[in-house]
């Protein structure tokens, strides 16, 4: 009978889908083409990986650290292959069993598909399942490979020789073993779930082809229930391992196991382990029950009991009952129940952050500073830090930049022996910013072959100022000159760089601007990878997407390509498992320039230790990396050999780390206690200086970081480096210091110092002030300065015309048995970032003084001069005297700046002309 395309009433019906019209043979051919395309993509990906690996090998081997690369890559490779292989071994037999079970089922005699179409569809379904297994195996290998570090630490972990107070297991179990065991369990659970879905989908789609309901027979249900039972076995293992994760619980009053976790959740997890195993047994029993009922759906009651019972009991045992118990039983008498757990948290947190060995002593905090105190502490007085990083950086970029393509990016602090005196200095590298070249000079040859490096440093003592309010210099200008010799000032590896630079080419490298024109150089170091073959040039042209590397005639077999030239890039590429300090600081030693990068071993798996900023709860400054700015060499020195984490890394990478005593003495003298570690320890100490659980719980002695005003805004006082003589010591030393105030109060209660010199490196001392004595905090000293009528009048006067007044960071400096407060005052033109240090404010608990120089401020503090110097004739005063006009010398600073800019433009123009020739 002919099909009527119109329904009742003559309405045209939409075309109906007929499965028998599907060309499964064609779909099978398309699937094979897609599979071939995937193979081609895999080959291309493998080639790209080979390119990356080979160029990385060249880079690592140039530094002598190729063993680090091989260890990492080989570990990732075997983890990837092992995981992919295990998944295939897990999924393939299940897929085979499912296909075999399906194949045993006869094709229905009355079927909606032709016989040929049915078997083509079955074949397509099988091939699709095989491809999905293969692709999933490739994906499943990624997770273990990405966790290569955890596996290496698992195999090489060193014991901490300290146990947790609940399970009495060595802490290494939680840091090295438990993460890997959990990772393996999660991976197996995911693999089983994916395999279950894949096999279940195969059964389901085959049922659709047959026109039958799912599942297709008893064998399908048996197969799926067995897999579900295995999943519940892994869930049981998860419950058992979750007991140890309670040591990182945030439920109660303390981080770690509290009263509720110990007395309720811990037994509940053991109970749930048994429940999950019973559920697995019920799923197996459901197979036999289904067979006995001779129904493919038999045994559903046991399945519902197994899965539903586990879900309900899990919710009750780990969420509902513990929350109610905590609220109704624990919180009404929380301190009494949580007290022993608070003690665990305090002790292990202090240990995890290196505060367990913190020494503590009292400080008298005398009210006045006498002339005798000043005389006995001249080393401290002559190192009072007057310059702040921000103003000094602006000054450097005004008076020491010399060319538009130089930049000072950061200012760091250190100490040097100058004329046999220990002097604190500020230092900054003159980095190349080739993007600032004139647009006409933004050519490939200039950017990558000629302008290849920065040059020299500016170094200033922290306490010296010229009569014009500018910094004095220990090192300045190009070529560098000063009190500290610098024979190799070129900076090929620093804080800023292009993606790559090519040295030893046929193009001369710009070295520095000379009085008669540019001075050129030819790189003589061993930094970079030789471009001594067409193949290498091809690979690097591919890597950087720059064909000029391949075709440039300026590149010769002696040329070397330098990349990953910043300190951060080099450090992170070689040791991604270490956390770096935010600041790498510059060191001048043996006539060369180096960067020292502090590095930390960290973990978030230290039992009972409260995390810092949700990032980690264990921290050690175990390693210091030294980078040669000329050759790019990077050496790692271990300064905390007792740290089990760094001991583990030394076993993993046996040739990477050196002992601290192997560091040259010229560099060792510049090692300092790191800022980031000290900042974390200071913030943790705000609570964890309280060792008594009762005091800790009640927050009776909570501390805060002092608040003070600096550069127009209020902020918390950060730690700062000073050269000072600690109470009871004979000599000045380089220390890192942090004052403390009570919570929501402004007076000081104490301060912590970390030592950096010699055998005392790493020692930390907490000084407590007498509880019955008021000691002014930074905010209170700031208020005393604001309330001084003469000082306020001078600030107002300076700020009236053409200048802005900025008060720098106020420092609290221990001097003998007293405290000295010091604050610099800067003047800055409104239209130019060129601050000048014009006044130094000093204070003790008795008075506030302000003079143009440090020596005069000190004399005023001990009563030899008036408290505040008379106002000098300033630009603002001259404007007030002659409001209708400006005298020529009023514009002296501006004229000097314009003359310098004109000279820079002329030099740039001359250089462009020479390059065109």
N, C-alpha and C positions, 0 to 999 in steps of 0.2 A: 504494500500500500504506500502511495506517495506521501511523503512527509509534508504536512501543511504548515507553512511558516507563519500562518496567522492563527491566532487563538479565537475563542468565541467572540462574535460580534465584529470579526474582521480586523482586530487589533494585531499589529505585527509583534511577535514575541522576540525577545533578545536571543541571540545564538547561545545554545547550551554547550557547556564543556563536556567533551566525551573523552575519557581516558584512553580509549582504544585508538584515538587519533594521534597520541604522542608517539614520536619516532625515537624510541629508546636507543636504537642503534646509532642514530645521529648524535644523541646526547653523549653516548659513550665515546664517540670520536672527538667531540668537543672537549670532553673531560681529559682525553689523552693529550690534546693540544695544550690545554691549560697546564697539565702536569709537565709537559716539555718546557713551557714558558717558565714555570717555577724552577725547573732544573737550571735553565739558563740564568735566571736571576740569582740562584744560589751560586753558580760559578762566578758571576760578576762580583757578588758580595765576597766570595773567597779571594778573588784577585785584589779587591780593595783592602781586605784585611791583610793580605800578604804585603801590600805596599806600605800600609801603616806599620806593620810589624818590622819590616826591614828598615824603614827610615828611623823607627824608634830604636832598633838595635844599633844603628850607626850612632845615634845621639847618645844612648846609654854607654856604649863602648868607648866613645870619646871621653867620657867622664870616669871610666873604669868601673862602672856599676852595672855592666851588662848582666851579671849574675842575678841582680834584683829583678830585671825584666824577665829573664828566663824562668825564675822561680814563680813569678806571678802568672806569666802566660801559660806555662806548663800546668800549673795548678788549675787555672781556669779551664784549660783544654780538657784535662782528664776528668774534672768535675762535670763539665758539660757533656762529654761523651758518656760518662758513667750514668748520669741522670737520664739522658736521652735513651741509653741502652736499657736501663732498668724499666723505664716507662714502656718501651717496646716489649720487653720480656713480660711485663705485667699485662699490657693491653692485647698483644698479639694472641696469646693462648685463649684469652676470653673471647676475642673476636672469632678465632678459629672454632671454639666450642659453640658459639652462637650460630655461626654459619653452618656447622655440621648438624646442629639440632634443627635448623630451618630446612636444610637439604633433605632430612629424613621425612619431612612432612610431605605427603602427596599433594600434587596440584589438584584442586577441586575439579570434578568432572564438568560442573556447570560454572563457567568462569566468564567474567566480563572482559577479559583480555584474551586475544589470540595467543596460541601457545608460543610462537616465536617472540612476540612482544613481551610476554611474561618472563621468559628466560633472559631476554635482553635487559629488562628492568632489574631482574635479580642480579645480573652481572654488574650493571651500573651501580646498584646499591652496595655491592661488595667492594667494588673499586673505590667508591666514594669513602666508604669506611676505612679502607687501607690508607688512602691519602690523608684523611683526617687524623688517623693515628700517627702518620709520619710527620705531619705539620705540628701536631700537638707535642710529639716527642722533641722536635726542634725547640718549641717554646718552653717545654718543661726543663730543658737543660740550662736555660738562662738563669733561673733563680739560684741554684747552687753555685754556678760560675760567678755570679755577682757577689756571692758571700765567700769568696776564696779566702779572705783574711780570717774569717771565723774558723774555717776548717784548718788552716795552717796553725792558728793559735790552739785549736783543739789538739792537734798532734804534737805540738811543741810546748804546751803550757807548763809553766813553772809554779810550784806551790807557793802560797802566800805564808804558810806556816802560821795561820790564824784561822779559827773556825767561827761559824755563826753561832749565836747562843741558843738557837731553837733545835736545829737538826744536827748540829755539831759536825758539819761538813766544812772542809777547807774552802776558803773564799774562791780559790781557783775553780772549784766546781761550778760556781755561779757565773763566773766571767768567761771561762774557756769551754766547759763541758755542756752545761745546760742550754746555752743558745743553739749549739749544733744539734743536740738531741731534739730540742723543740722544732728546729728547722726541718730535720729529717722526718719527724712525725707529721708536721703540717704538709710537707711535700708528698709523703705517702698517702695521707688523707685526701689531698687534692687529686692525686693520680687515681686513687680508687673511685672517687666521686666522678671524675671525668670518664673513666672506663665504664662505670655503671651507667652513666647517661648515654655513652656511645653504644653499649650493648643493648640497653633498653630501647634506644632509638632504632637500632637495627631490627629488633623484634617487632617493634611497633609498625615500622614502615613495611616490613614483610607481611604483617597482618593486614595492612591496608591493601597490599597487592593481592592478597588472597581473598579480600572481602570478608575477613573474619575479625572478631573482637580481640583486643589485646588482653592478656598475653597469648601467644600462639602455642598453647599446649603446656603440659606439666613441666617439661624440661626447661622452658623459659623461666617459669616462676622459680624453680629450683636454683637455676643459675643466678638469678637476680637476688634471691634471698641469701645465698652463700656470700655474695659480694657485700650485701648490706650488713651481714653478720661481721665480716672482716672490718668494715667501717666502724662498727660499734666497738670492736676490740681496740682500734686506734683511739676512739673516743675515751675508752676506759684508761688507756695509757695517758691521754691528755689530762684526765682528772687527777691521776696519780702525780704527774709532773707539776700540775698546778699548785700542789701543796707548797713547792719551793718558791713559786712566784708570789706567794703571800708575803714573803720578805720584802716585797716592793709594793705592798698595798697602801692605798691612801684613804682607807675607810675611817679609821679611828683618829684619835688625837695625835697620833704619831705616825710618821712614815715607816712602814714595815708592819710586821705582825703585831697587832694589839690584842686586847682581851677578847674581843668578839672573834677575831680570826683564829686565835689560839684555841679557844674553848668551844667554838661552834663551827666555823667554816672548815677548819682543818679536819675534824672528824667527819663533817658532811662530805668532803671531797673523797675521803676513804670510802664512805658509804656509796657515793655516786660511782666510784670505780667498780664496786660490786654490782651496782644496778646496771651499768653499761654492759658488763660481762654477762649478767643474767639476760639482758635484752638480746645480746648476740645469741645466747642459747635458745631463747624463745623463737627467734627468727629461724634458727636451724630446725627447731621442733615443728614450726609451721609447715616445713616441707613435708614431713612425715604425716602430719595431720591432713594436709591437702591430698596426699596420695590415698589415705585411708577413706576419705570421703568421696574419692573418685571424681573430684571436681577440680578444675583448674583454679577456682576461686576459693577452694577450701583452705582453712587455717587463717583466714583474715582476722579472726578475733585475736589470735596470738600476735599477729603483726601489729594490730592497733594497740594491744596492751604493751608490747615491747617498745614501740616508738612513742606512743602517747604517755605511757607511764614514765619513761625517761625524761621527756620534756617537762612534764608537770613536776616531778621530783627535783629536777635540776633548778627550775625556777623557784620552787619553795626553799630548797636547801641553800642556794647561793645568793638569793636576792631577798625574798619576802621575809623569811624567818630571821636572817642576820640583821636586816634593817630594823625590824621590830625589836629584836633583842638589844641592838645597840641603843635604840631610842629609849626603851622602857627599862632596861636592866643596867646598862653600862653608864649612860650619860648622867643619871641622877647621882652617881658616886664615881665619876670618871677618874678623878685623880687617884683614889685609892686602888682602883682596878688597873689603871694604866701605868702606874708608877714604875714597875720593873721594865716595862717596854720602853718607857721614856728614857730610862738609863741606857738601854741598849742603843737607842737611836742617838743619844748624845755621844756615847763613847765611839761608836762606829762612824758617825759623821765626822767627828774630829779627826779620827784616824784616816778616813778616806781623803780629806783635804789637806793632810799634812799639818794639822793643828795639834796633834797629840804631843809633839815635842816642843810646843810653844813655851818659852820661858816667861815667867811673870815676876815683876818686881815693882816696888813703889817708887814714885817720883815726887819730890817735895813741892814742886811748882811754886817756888818763891815768888813773891809779888813784884819785887823790883829787880832791875838789872843795874848793878853797880859798876863803877869804873874798874874795879878789880876783876869782876866777872868778864868784862870786855877784854881786859889785858890778858887774862888766862885763856881766852878762847879766840885769839886772833885768826887761827886757821878757819874757824867757823864763820867769823865775821867777814873775812875776805872772800868767802865763797857764797854769800847770800845771793840767791838767784833773783836777779832783777828783771831779766828778759823773759817774757813768755813766748811760747812757740809761735802764736799767731802774729803778733807785732814783729817779731824778729824775722819771720818768713817774708812778711811784706817788705821789710827793710832790705833783706837780701835781694829780693826781686826788683828793687829799685836801684841799688847801688852796686850789685855784684853780678848782674845778669849779662851785661856787655853786648849781647846780641839778641835779636828778637826770638831766635830759635833755641834759647836756653831757658830753663825753668828750674827753680828750686821748689820741690814738691812737698817735702817734709823736713822738719827740724827735729833732731833727736838730741838727747843729752848723754854725756859721758864724762869721764875724768882723765886727766893727763898729768904727768909730771913735767912741769915747766920751771926751769931754773931751780930744780930740786924742791919745788913746792907742789903739793897736790892741788890742782885747779879743776873746778867743774867747768865744762864748756858746753856750748851748743854747736851742733855741726849739721851741715846739709850738703848733699851732693848736687852738683850742677848738671842736671839731666838734659839730654838733647830732646827738643820738641820739633822735629822736622816738619810737622804739619803747619808750623808757623812761618816757614819759608815763604817768600813772596810767591804769588800765584805763577809768575813766569818761571820760577825755579822748581815748581812742583813736577819735576820730571822723574821718570823711573830711575835713571842713573843717579840723580842727585839723592833721592830718598833712600835707595837701597845699596848704592855702591860708594857714594862720596860722603854723605853725612851719616856716619855709622855709630857715633858714640858721643857721650857726654864728656865733660872735662873738669876735673878738680872738685874742690869743696870750698865752702866758706866755714870758718870756725871762729867762734867768739867766746871769750870768757863770760860767764853769766853775770859778773859783777862789775864790769868795766864799761864806761860810757864816755864818749867824747863830749867836748864842751857844747856841741850842737845837738846832743841827745841821740847820737847815732852809736851803733855798736863798735867797739874796738875789735881787732882781728888778731888771732894767732895764725891763721892761714887766710889768704885772700888773693884775688886777681888771677889772671891767666897770662903767662904760665904762673903757677902758684908760688907765692913767697910768704915767709913768715917764720915764726919761732919753731915750728915743727916741720921737719923735712918731708917733702912729698916728691919722689922721683918718678913715680909711675901714676900720673893723675888720670889717665884715660879710663872711662867708664863704659865698657862694652856690655856689662851686665849690672843692672841697677833696678830702679823702681819703675822705669818706664821704657818702652821700646816699641819698635815697629814689629809686624809679624815676623820679619826676618831681615837680616843684613848680610851682605856678601863682602868679605874682606879678602885682601891679597889679590884683588882684581887688577886689571891694567889701568884702572882709574885711581888717581891719587885720593887718599882719604883726607877730608878736612879735619884738622887737629884742633886749632884754636886761632882766633883772630889776632894777628900781630900788628905792630905799629905801622908797618909798611905793606900790609896786605895779609891774606890768609897764610897760615903755616900748615903744611900738609905732612902726612905721615904714611907709613906702610906697616900694617899690622904684623907684629913679630911674635905673637903668642901662639898657643895651640888650641884655642877655643874654637868650637864649631866643627862641622863635618866637611871633609875634603870633597870638592866637586871634581874629582879626577877622572871621571868617565862620562860618556854620553848617557849611559843607563842611569847613573845617579842624578844627573841633571834632569832627565826625563821624569824620574820619580818625584823629585822635588817640585818640578813644574806642575805635575799632577797634584801633589799634596797641597800646594798653595794656590792652585788655580791661576798660575802666572806663567805664560809661555815665554816671557822674556828670559826666565832662568835657562831655558833650553836654547834660545836663539841669540842671546846677547854675545857680541864679539868681544866685550870687555872681560868676560869670564874666561880664565885659563885653568890649566890643570892644578895650579897651586892655590886656586881660590878655595875659600872655606865659607860655608853658609852657617850663620849663627841664628838660632831661633830658640824660643822659650828663654828669653833673655832677662825677664824680670825675676826677682828673688822668689816671689810667690809661685810663678810657673815652674821654676826648676825644683823648688822644694816639694810642691804638691805632686809633680810628675814622678819623682823618685820615691817619695814616702807619703803616699796618700793616707796611710794608716796613722800618721801623726798629725796632731792639731797644732797649727802654728800660732805664735803670738801675732797680734795685729801689727806690731811694729818691728821691722828689721832695722837695726841701727848700724850706722857707718863707723868704721874703725880705721884709723891711720896707724900703720905699724910697719916698721922696716922699710919706710919709704913707699909703701903700697897702700892701696885702698881695699878694704874688705867690708862685707856686711855680715853681722852676726844675727842669726835668726833663732830665737828661742822656740823650742818645740815641746809639746806635751803628750804624754800618754794619758788617755781618758777612757772611761767606761761608764755606762749607765746601769751596771749590774752588780754594784757593790751592796751587799745586804745591809738593810737598815739605814743606809746613808741617804739623807735628804738631797734630792736633785737640785742643781743650780740652774735656774732659768729653763727647767724642763729639758736640759740638754745632756747633762752627765752628772754622776754622783761620785766620781773618783777622778783625781787629777794629780799629776806629778810633772814637774819640769825636769825630765830625765835626760833630755838631749839638747845640745846646742849645735846648730849647723853654721858653718863658715863658708861664705862664697867669695871667691876671688873676682873682683870687678873687671880684671883684664883678661884672664883666661877662662873664667866661668866655672872653675873647679869648685866642687862642693864637698865638704868633709863633715861628718857627723861625729860628735864627741859626747860620750855618756857621762853625765854629771851626777846621776843618782843610780849607781850600780845596784842598790838594794831593791829597786822597784821591780817586782815580778813581771810586769808588763814589758819593760824594756829588756829584761833578761830573756823573755820569750821571743821578742823580736830579734835579739842577737842570735838565738838559736835558729830562727827561721832564715835570717840573712847574715851568715857568719862573717862575711867580709865587709859589711857596710859600716859598722860602728867601730869607733876607736875609743880608747880610754881617755879620760880627761887629762891625765898627765902627759899624753902625747901631743896635746895642743901646745904650740910654741908659746914661750913665756911672753913674747911681745903681744900676743893676742889674749893670753890668759889674764893679763893685767886689766883687760877691758871687759871681762865677763861681769855681768850684773844680774841681780835678782830680777826676774821678769815681771813686767807690769801686770799682764793679764792674770797670772797666777795670784799675785799679791792682791789684786782687786777682788778676785773671787774669794780668797781667804778672808779679806776684810769684811766683805758682805756676809759671809757665813758666820763670822765671829760676832756679828751684831746680836745673834741669838745664842750661838754656841760657846760664848765665853761663860755662860751659866752652866755649871756642871751639876748642880743639885737639881734633881727632877722636879721637886716642888717649886723651886724658884723658876725653873724653865717653864713649867706648865702655867704658872700664874703670870709669866712675863713681868716679874717684879723688877728686873734690872735690864730691860730691853734697851739696846743702844740704837743710834742712827748715825749716818754719815753727816757731818756738818754741812749746813747750807750757808752759802755766802754769795755776794754779788761780784761779778767780774764782767767787764766789757758790756755793762748795761743790762745784764740779766742775772736772775738768781739761779743757782744750780748747786748740786751736791759737790762737795770737795772731793776731788779724785786724789789718789796717791801721787806723790811727787818725789823725785830724786833730789837729795841735797848732800853736800859734803859737810859733815858735822862731827863733833866729838861726843860720843854717847856718855852718859853719866858713869863715872868710875873708870873710864878708859883714858889712856895717855895720849893717843893720837887721833887726829881726824880721819874719817873714813867715808866711803861712798855708801849711803844708805837710802832705802826707800821707806817713806814714812806716810802713815795715815792716822789722823786724829779721829776721835769718837766723841759724840755727845749723847746724853740720855735721850730716849725717844720723846719727841715733841717738846724738847727743851733745847736751849742754845749754849749752855755752858759746857766746857770740856770735862770728860771723865777720865780720859787717858789717850794713849796713842800706841800704835804698833810700829816697830821698825824691823826691816829685813836687811841683813848685812850682805855685802858683795865682795869684800876684799879678802884675799889670801885664804888662810885656813879657816877663817870664820865665815866663809861663803855659805849662805843658806840658813844661817842662824836667825831666828825670829824672837823678838822680845816684846812683851806687852807691858807697858808702863801704866800703872794705876795712880791717879791723883788722890790725895787725901779726901775721904768722904765728907769731912766737915768743912772743906775749904772751897770757896767759889773760884773757878778759873774761867776767865772769859773765853768764849768760843768765837769763831770767825764772824758770825753775824753780829755779836755784841761789840766786837772791835770795829766792824764797819759802822755800826750806829754811833760809836764814839767819834769816829772820823767825820761822819755826817753832822754831828752836833758841834764840831769845832767851828766857831764862827769865822776865824781867820782863814782856815783851809777852805771852807765853803765859799767864802768871798772870792778867793783866788780862782777856784774852779769856775765860778760864775763869770768872772772877768775874762778868763781865757776862752770861754765858750761863746762869748758875745759876737765876735766877728771872725769868721774865716777858719776857725779851728774847732775840733771836737775833743772833749776830754774823755779819756778812757782810763778807768782804774783796772789794773790787771788782777791776777790771781793773788789773793792774800795767802801767805805761807805762815805756818806755825813752826818755829825752829827751836829745838832744844838747845839751850846755851847754859852750860853748868847745871845748876839746880833750878834755873828759871826758864821761862819761855819768852821768846822774842817773836813779835808779829811783824811781817814785812810785806809791803804792797807797793808796786811800781805805779806811776802815773804817766800816761802817754798823751801827747798832743798829736792830732792828725788833721791835716788840711781836709776841708770838706770835699774837695774835688780830686784828691790824690791819695792813694793807699800808701802813705809814707809816714808811718808813726815815728815820733821821736820821744825818747824817754827823758822827761823833764823834771820829775820829782821822785823822791824815794820817801815813802812813809814808813816809819818804824814806831812800834808801840810795845810797852809792857803793861802791867796792870795799873801803873800809876799815871802814865801820860802818853800822848800821841805827839809825834814830831814829824816835820816834813822839811826837807832841804833838797837842793839840786843834786848833791852827791851823797854817796853812801857814807863817806868819812864825816861829813858835816852832820848828817842825820844821827850818826852814832855819837858824835860830840854833844849834839843837842839832847840826846836821850840821857846822858849822864850829867847834864846840867852845865856844860861848858859853852853852849850857845843857846840863843833863844829857841823856843820850841818850834816855831815856824819861821822860815826865812822870809825877809821882805820880798814883795813882788818885784820881779825884774821888769825892765822895760820890754814889753812884748809887742808882737805885731798888733794884738788887739788894742793895747794902750795907745799905740801910735795912731791907729785908726780913730780912736776916740778923741785924741788931741787935734787931729786934722781931718775932720769928717768930709771936707769938700775935696780932698785929693789924696793921692798916694805917692809917697816918696820912692825914688828908684830902688833904694835898698830894701823896701818892703816886699819887693817881688824877687828877692835874691834866689830863694829856693825854686820858685817857678821857672826863672830864667835858666838855672842850672839844669833843670829837667828838660826844658825845651832844647838847650844846646846838646844834651846827650842824645835826645831823639833825632836831631838833625844829623849828628855824627853817625848814628846807627843807619839812617836812611842812605846817607852817602856811601857808607861802607857796603851796604847791600847792593846799591846801584853799581859800584865799581866791581863787585864780585860777579854780578850778572854779566857785565861787559866782558870780563875775563873768560867766563864760561862760554859765552857765545863765540869768542875767538877760537 
